[in-house]
Amino acid sequence: MKICFLRMLNKLIIYFSVSILLFSCAHPVSPGGGAKDKDAPNILGTSPENGSANFTKDKFTIEFDEFVELKDPQNQILISPPLRENPTYKIKGKSLQVKFNEELKENTTYSIYFGDAIVDITENNPRSNYTYIFSTGPFTDSLSLQGVVKDAFSLKPVEGCFVMLYKDDNDTITHDSMPLLVRPYYLSKTDENGRYRFSGLGDDDYLLFALMDMNGSLSFDLPNEQIGFIDSLLHPVYISKP
């Protein structure tokens, strides 16, 4: 796995690595003993299946092995490409339904990252970092990008930083103006260790920016916002199994 260095601007630096992964799946968690429940909710299945192609519905459902609730979905859940309207989230028993409130793009792979939003109702144990991926086209993109964002002076990991990818398909806007004028095509957010990850990337060229967004606009529009960027294009490459 190759580690590269990002050019720094206004205090943020980013280390990144490109890795090739298929869509993520839930990891089984063994039931624990003792009086206190320390186990995260297990995912029993999804409808349609995670990783599905030719997605034509306006919603999907996730089934769990226990009763769950959503915690801070507006900040925890990230959807790539970003939607103009937030989906509707509905808890019914041991299931979560996500309904889209706008028409989805054709031939596009969508990634819904739930962060720590899904918790059980007894101890608030989170089903951390679950990602649901589907495609409205005939195949699902499966490349990934992950890395770490650090403060340029202290070199400490930066938590809560948006990491944004832009496709290199705009001939009228210069690369360094993208975060001022255009919404990102893919969106991730760093955890407490400064780590970020993208799943479901296509075989395209991308620009990468990291932004401490102070007003939720997903754009670099305030003088006190910190930003970092890579001054060359990224192109994830698929590596087949030997």
C-alpha positions as CSV (number, residue, x, y, z in Angstrom):
1,M,0.0,0.0,0.0
2,K,1.6,3.2,-1.1
3,I,1.5,6.2,1.2
4,C,1.7,9.7,-0.4
5,F,2.0,13.2,1.0
6,L,-0.4,16.1,0.4
7,R,0.5,19.7,-0.3
8,M,-0.6,21.8,2.7
9,L,-2.7,25.0,2.8
10,N,-4.0,26.7,5.9
11,K,-2.9,24.2,8.5
12,L,-4.3,20.9,7.1
13,I,-2.2,18.1,5.7
14,I,-3.4,14.8,4.4
15,Y,-1.8,11.4,4.1
16,F,-3.7,9.1,1.7
17,S,-3.5,5.6,0.4
18,V,-5.4,3.8,-2.4
19,S,-6.6,0.3,-1.7
20,I,-8.8,-1.9,-3.8
21,L,-11.8,-3.4,-1.9
22,L,-15.2,-4.7,-2.6
23,F,-18.2,-3.2,-0.9
24,S,-18.1,-3.6,2.9
25,C,-20.1,-6.1,4.7
26,A,-21.2,-6.3,8.4
27,H,-18.9,-8.3,10.6
28,P,-20.6,-10.8,12.9
29,V,-20.3,-10.0,16.6
30,S,-20.2,-12.8,19.1
31,P,-22.8,-12.5,21.9
32,G,-21.2,-11.4,25.2
33,G,-21.9,-12.6,28.7
34,G,-22.6,-10.6,31.8
35,A,-25.5,-8.3,32.7
36,K,-24.6,-5.3,30.6
37,D,-25.1,-5.5,26.8
38,K,-21.8,-4.4,25.1
39,D,-22.5,-5.8,21.7
40,A,-23.4,-3.7,18.6
41,P,-26.5,-4.6,16.7
42,N,-25.9,-7.3,14.1
43,I,-27.1,-6.8,10.6
44,L,-29.2,-9.8,9.5
45,G,-29.8,-8.7,5.9
46,T,-30.7,-5.9,3.6
47,S,-33.4,-5.4,0.9
48,P,-32.3,-4.9,-1.8
49,E,-29.0,-6.7,-1.1
50,N,-26.0,-4.6,-0.2
51,G,-23.9,-4.1,-3.4
52,S,-26.9,-4.5,-5.7
53,A,-26.8,-3.2,-9.3
54,N,-29.8,-2.0,-11.4
55,F,-31.3,-0.4,-8.3
56,T,-34.7,1.1,-9.3
57,K,-36.4,1.5,-5.9
58,D,-36.8,4.7,-3.9
59,K,-35.9,3.0,-0.6
60,F,-33.9,0.2,1.1
61,T,-34.3,-1.6,4.4
62,I,-31.8,-3.0,6.9
63,E,-32.8,-5.8,9.3
64,F,-31.1,-6.1,12.7
65,D,-31.1,-8.8,15.4
66,E,-32.3,-6.3,18.1
67,F,-34.3,-3.1,18.4
68,V,-32.3,0.0,17.2
69,E,-32.6,3.7,16.9
70,L,-30.8,6.5,15.0
71,K,-28.5,8.9,16.8
72,D,-27.7,12.2,15.2
73,P,-28.3,11.0,11.6
74,Q,-27.8,14.5,10.1
75,N,-24.2,14.6,11.2
76,Q,-23.4,10.8,11.3
77,I,-24.8,9.7,7.9
78,L,-22.9,10.6,4.8
79,I,-24.2,9.9,1.3
80,S,-22.0,10.0,-1.8
81,P,-22.7,11.5,-4.3
82,P,-24.4,14.0,-2.0
83,L,-28.2,14.5,-2.3
84,R,-30.0,17.8,-2.4
85,E,-32.7,16.5,-0.1
86,N,-32.1,14.4,3.0
87,P,-33.7,10.9,2.9
88,T,-36.4,9.9,5.3
89,Y,-35.3,7.5,8.0
90,K,-37.9,5.2,9.6
91,I,-37.4,2.8,12.4
92,K,-39.9,-0.1,12.6
93,G,-39.2,-2.7,15.2
94,K,-35.8,-4.2,14.3
95,S,-35.5,-2.7,10.9
96,L,-34.4,0.7,9.5
97,Q,-35.9,2.0,6.2
98,V,-34.2,4.7,4.2
99,K,-36.4,6.4,1.6
100,F,-35.0,8.8,-0.9
101,N,-36.9,12.1,-1.6
102,E,-35.4,12.9,-5.0
103,E,-34.7,11.1,-8.2
104,L,-31.4,9.3,-8.2
105,K,-28.9,9.7,-11.0
106,E,-28.7,7.1,-13.8
107,N,-25.7,4.7,-13.9
108,T,-24.3,5.9,-10.6
109,T,-23.0,4.0,-7.6
110,Y,-24.2,5.4,-4.3
111,S,-22.6,4.9,-0.9
112,I,-24.4,5.5,2.4
113,Y,-22.0,5.6,5.3
114,F,-23.8,5.4,8.7
115,G,-20.9,6.3,11.0
116,D,-22.1,5.7,14.6
117,A,-25.8,6.6,13.8
118,I,-27.2,3.1,14.3
119,V,-27.3,2.2,18.0
120,D,-29.3,-0.4,20.1
121,I,-32.0,1.0,22.4
122,T,-30.6,-0.6,25.6
123,E,-27.0,0.7,25.9
124,N,-26.6,2.8,22.8
125,N,-24.0,0.5,21.4
126,P,-23.2,1.7,17.9
127,R,-23.1,-0.4,14.7
128,S,-20.0,1.6,13.6
129,N,-18.9,2.4,10.1
130,Y,-21.5,0.4,8.2
131,T,-21.8,1.3,4.6
132,Y,-24.6,0.4,2.2
133,I,-23.7,0.5,-1.5
134,F,-25.9,0.2,-4.6
135,S,-25.8,1.2,-8.2
136,T,-28.5,2.5,-10.5
137,G,-26.6,1.1,-13.4
138,P,-25.7,-2.4,-14.6
139,F,-22.6,-2.7,-12.3
140,T,-21.4,-1.4,-8.9
141,D,-18.2,0.5,-8.6
142,S,-15.9,-1.1,-6.1
143,L,-12.7,0.9,-5.7
144,S,-11.8,2.5,-2.3
145,L,-9.7,5.3,-1.0
146,Q,-8.6,5.8,2.6
147,G,-6.1,7.9,4.6
148,V,-5.5,10.2,7.5
149,V,-5.9,14.0,7.9
150,K,-3.4,15.7,10.4
151,D,-2.9,19.2,11.6
152,A,0.1,20.7,9.7
153,F,1.8,22.2,12.8
154,S,1.0,19.7,15.6
155,L,0.8,16.6,13.3
156,K,-2.1,15.4,15.5
157,P,-5.1,13.7,13.8
158,V,-8.0,16.0,12.8
159,E,-11.4,14.7,13.8
160,G,-14.6,15.8,12.0
161,C,-12.9,17.0,8.9
162,F,-14.8,16.6,5.6
163,V,-12.8,14.9,2.8
164,M,-14.2,15.6,-0.6
165,L,-13.6,14.1,-4.0
166,Y,-14.4,15.8,-7.3
167,K,-14.4,14.3,-10.7
168,D,-12.1,15.8,-13.2
169,D,-14.9,16.6,-15.7
170,N,-15.3,20.3,-15.6
171,D,-13.4,22.4,-18.2
172,T,-14.7,25.8,-17.0
173,I,-13.5,25.8,-13.4
174,T,-9.9,25.6,-12.3
175,H,-9.0,22.8,-9.9
176,D,-8.2,25.0,-6.9
177,S,-11.6,26.7,-7.3
178,M,-13.6,23.4,-7.0
179,P,-14.4,23.6,-3.3
180,L,-15.6,27.2,-3.7
181,L,-18.0,26.7,-6.6
182,V,-18.9,23.0,-6.9
183,R,-20.5,20.4,-4.5
184,P,-18.2,17.4,-4.0
185,Y,-19.1,14.2,-5.9
186,Y,-18.0,11.9,-3.1
187,L,-17.9,12.8,0.6
188,S,-16.3,11.3,3.7
189,K,-15.5,12.5,7.2
190,T,-12.6,11.8,9.6
191,D,-13.0,9.9,12.8
192,E,-11.3,10.5,16.1
193,N,-8.0,9.2,14.6
194,G,-8.2,11.4,11.6
195,R,-9.0,8.5,9.3
196,Y,-11.3,8.7,6.4
197,R,-12.5,6.2,3.8
198,F,-14.4,6.2,0.4
199,S,-16.1,3.1,-0.9
200,G,-17.8,2.5,-4.3
201,L,-15.4,4.7,-6.3
202,G,-15.4,4.4,-10.1
203,D,-12.4,4.2,-12.4
204,D,-12.1,8.0,-12.9
205,D,-9.6,10.8,-12.1
206,Y,-10.4,12.7,-8.9
207,L,-9.3,15.8,-7.1
208,L,-9.1,15.5,-3.3
209,F,-9.7,18.3,-0.7
210,A,-10.0,18.2,3.1
211,L,-12.1,20.9,4.7
212,M,-13.0,21.9,8.2
213,D,-16.5,23.0,7.2
214,M,-17.7,25.5,9.8
215,N,-21.2,26.1,8.4
216,G,-22.3,22.8,6.8
217,S,-22.2,24.3,3.2
218,L,-19.7,21.7,1.9
219,S,-17.8,24.6,0.3
220,F,-14.7,26.7,1.3
221,D,-16.6,29.9,2.0
222,L,-15.4,31.2,5.3
223,P,-12.0,32.8,6.1
224,N,-11.5,30.8,9.3
225,E,-12.0,27.4,7.5
226,Q,-9.0,25.2,7.2
227,I,-8.4,23.4,3.9
228,G,-5.9,21.0,2.5
229,F,-5.6,19.5,-1.0
230,I,-3.7,17.3,-3.3
231,D,-2.3,19.2,-6.3
232,S,-2.4,16.3,-8.7
233,L,-5.2,14.0,-9.9
234,L,-5.9,10.7,-8.2
235,H,-6.8,7.7,-10.3
236,P,-7.7,4.5,-8.3
237,V,-6.6,1.4,-10.1
238,Y,-8.4,-2.0,-9.9
239,I,-6.0,-4.8,-8.9
240,S,-7.4,-8.2,-9.6
241,K,-6.8,-11.2,-7.4
242,P,-3.7,-13.3,-8.2
